Amino acid sequence: MVSTSPNAPPPVLRVKKGARFIVDVTNTLTDPTAMHWHGMRVPNKIDGVPYLMQWPIIKDETWRYDFKVDDAGTY
């Protein structure tokens, strides 16, 4: 489990090309949120754009992001 203070930068996530990446995100904020994977090609259904690609994660809800990392690096 990775947890950070609201004022701290997010952790760096490293995954090898071709590996399957699975992370459960629990929203502990009072506002809805989502993870947008800047610079990575991911399936549209988990792209993290609230109300467009997925429903936002509401307070105390957990959302699983699960995808294969096809690229080396970000764009």
C-alpha positions in Angstrom: 0.0 0.0 0.0 1.3 3.4 -0.9 0.0 6.4 1.0 1.1 10.0 0.7 0.3 13.2 2.5 -1.9 15.6 0.5 1.0 18.0 0.2 3.6 15.5 -0.9 4.3 14.6 -4.6 2.9 11.3 -5.7 5.2 8.2 -5.7 7.1 7.2 -8.8 5.7 4.0 -10.2 8.1 1.9 -12.3 6.9 -1.1 -14.4 8.8 -3.1 -16.9 7.7 -3.0 -20.6 5.3 -5.9 -21.2 4.4 -6.4 -17.6 0.9 -6.3 -16.3 0.3 -3.3 -14.0 -2.4 -3.6 -11.3 -3.1 -0.9 -8.7 -6.1 -0.4 -6.4 -6.7 3.4 -5.8 -8.8 4.2 -2.7 -10.1 7.8 -2.7 -9.6 9.3 0.8 -10.4 12.8 -0.4 -13.8 14.4 0.2 -14.1 15.1 -3.6 -14.4 12.6 -6.4 -11.1 11.8 -8.2 -9.4 9.7 -10.9 -6.0 8.7 -12.1 -5.1 10.0 -15.5 -2.0 8.3 -17.0 -0.2 11.2 -18.7 2.1 10.0 -21.3 1.0 6.3 -21.3 -1.2 4.4 -23.7 -3.9 2.7 -21.7 -7.3 1.3 -22.5 -9.9 4.1 -22.8 -12.1 2.6 -20.0 -9.3 3.4 -17.5 -7.9 6.6 -19.0 -9.0 8.5 -15.9 -10.9 11.3 -17.5 -13.9 11.7 -15.1 -17.3 11.4 -16.7 -15.8 11.0 -20.2 -13.8 7.7 -19.9 -14.7 6.5 -16.5 -16.8 7.4 -13.5 -14.8 9.3 -10.8 -13.8 7.4 -7.7 -16.0 8.8 -4.9 -14.9 9.1 -1.2 -13.9 5.8 0.4 -14.5 3.9 -2.9 -11.7 1.8 -4.5 -11.1 1.5 -8.2 -8.7 -1.1 -9.8 -6.6 0.0 -12.6 -5.3 -3.1 -14.5 -3.5 -2.9 -17.8 -0.4 -4.3 -19.7 2.4 -1.8 -20.1 3.1 -1.9 -23.9 5.6 1.0 -24.1 9.0 1.7 -22.7 8.8 5.2 -21.2 6.2 7.9 -21.5 5.3 10.3 -24.4 
